[in-house]
Amino acid sequence: MPVEFGALTKYGRSSFFDGGLFEWIGWSILGFIVTAFSLGILYPWALVMVYGWKMLVY
């Protein structure tokens, strides 16, 4: 079975990953800082921002 990289087609639409390594590092650091300063209250926000970064563009 061949492995394909690049745009995927699902339901007639192309999807692709639109993130970069430096963006992920930046969101992770920002999430850590915000979580530390808020004593963990904003941890859910940090998770949503990092997971939102990982999504595919459809």
C-alpha positions in Angstrom: 0.0 0.0 0.0 1.6 3.3 -1.1 1.9 6.1 1.5 0.8 9.5 0.1 1.7 12.9 1.5 0.1 16.2 0.7 -3.5 17.2 0.1 -6.1 14.6 0.9 -9.5 14.4 -0.8 -12.5 13.6 1.3 -16.1 14.1 0.3 -14.9 15.8 -2.9 -12.9 18.5 -1.0 -9.1 18.8 -0.6 -7.7 19.0 3.0 -4.2 19.8 4.1 -2.2 20.6 7.3 -1.6 24.3 7.7 0.7 24.5 10.7 4.4 24.9 11.2 6.9 23.9 13.8 7.6 27.4 15.1 3.8 28.1 15.4 3.4 24.9 17.5 6.4 25.9 19.7 5.0 29.4 20.1 1.5 28.2 21.1 2.9 25.7 23.5 5.1 28.3 25.2 2.2 30.8 25.3 -0.1 28.1 26.8 2.4 27.2 29.4 3.0 30.9 30.4 -0.8 31.6 30.6 -1.4 28.4 32.6 1.4 29.2 35.0 0.3 32.8 35.6 -3.3 31.9 36.0 -2.5 29.0 38.4 -4.1 26.5 36.0 -7.4 28.3 35.5 -6.7 29.0 31.8 -5.3 25.5 31.1 -8.4 24.5 29.1 -7.9 27.6 26.9 -4.3 26.5 26.3 -5.4 23.0 25.3 -8.0 24.4 22.8 -5.4 26.7 21.2 -2.8 23.9 20.8 -5.4 21.4 19.5 -6.9 24.0 17.2 -3.5 24.6 15.7 -3.2 20.8 14.9 -6.4 20.7 12.8 -6.6 20.2 9.1 -7.9 22.8 6.7 -10.8 21.5 4.6 
